[in-house]
Amino acid sequence: QVQLVESGGGLVQAGGSVRLSCAASGRTFSTYTMGWFRQSPGKEREFVAAIMWSSGTTQYADSVKGRFTISRDNAKNMVYLQMNSLKPEDTAVYYCAAGKFLPIESRRFGSWGQGTQVTVSS
């Protein structure tokens, strides 16, 4: 059973930076694609970024491209989301997700963390 635990959220001023962490356990993740999603009040959950664990191939939503970076640490089974140049519209609960054998363009993740709140003040 895959377990995902996010951390690192909080309150940050616009223009600032935050790094989110996702601790993954319960499986060998070499065949997994890992993702970050976010959801703000009244909106549907949206894709932010994804990374294929084995190859390191990444994909980003247009809204965060150039500002956010997804990465993974194989030895620690950790996935990170470095968020720079934050905007108030980045305020949301951010979720880590995992999917086995998922192509990088797929959004059909089967495992989810509990989420961590990021609030960007103007």
ChimeraX attribute file (.defattr): number of C-alpha atoms within 10 A of each C-alpha:
attribute: neighborCount
match mode: 1-to-1
recipient: residues
	/A:1	7
	/A:2	16
	/A:3	16
	/A:4	22
	/A:5	18
	/A:6	23
	/A:7	18
	/A:8	14
	/A:9	18
	/A:10	14
	/A:11	13
	/A:12	18
	/A:13	14
	/A:14	17
	/A:15	14
	/A:16	14
	/A:17	16
	/A:18	19
	/A:19	16
	/A:20	22
	/A:21	22
	/A:22	26
	/A:23	17
	/A:24	22
	/A:25	15
	/A:26	9
	/A:27	13
	/A:28	11
	/A:29	20
	/A:30	14
	/A:31	15
	/A:32	21
	/A:33	27
	/A:34	29
	/A:35	29
	/A:36	25
	/A:37	20
	/A:38	22
	/A:39	19
	/A:40	17
	/A:41	9
	/A:42	6
	/A:43	9
	/A:44	9
	/A:45	15
	/A:46	15
	/A:47	19
	/A:48	24
	/A:49	24
	/A:50	30
	/A:51	25
	/A:52	25
	/A:53	22
	/A:54	13
	/A:55	10
	/A:56	13
	/A:57	13
	/A:58	18
	/A:59	18
	/A:60	20
	/A:61	14
	/A:62	11
	/A:63	12
	/A:64	16
	/A:65	12
	/A:66	12
	/A:67	14
	/A:68	20
	/A:69	20
	/A:70	24
	/A:71	20
	/A:72	19
	/A:73	11
	/A:74	13
	/A:75	6
	/A:76	10
	/A:77	16
	/A:78	17
	/A:79	25
	/A:80	22
	/A:81	23
	/A:82	14
	/A:83	20
	/A:84	17
	/A:85	15
	/A:86	23
	/A:87	18
	/A:88	15
	/A:89	13
	/A:90	20
	/A:91	20
	/A:92	21
	/A:93	18
	/A:94	27
	/A:95	26
	/A:96	31
	/A:97	29
	/A:98	27
	/A:99	22
	/A:100	18
	/A:101	14
	/A:102	17
	/A:103	14
	/A:104	18
	/A:105	12
	/A:106	12
	/A:107	17
	/A:108	12
	/A:109	17
	/A:110	11
	/A:111	15
	/A:112	20
	/A:113	19
	/A:114	14
	/A:115	22
	/A:116	21
	/A:117	20
	/A:118	22
	/A:119	21
	/A:120	21
	/A:121	16
	/A:122	11
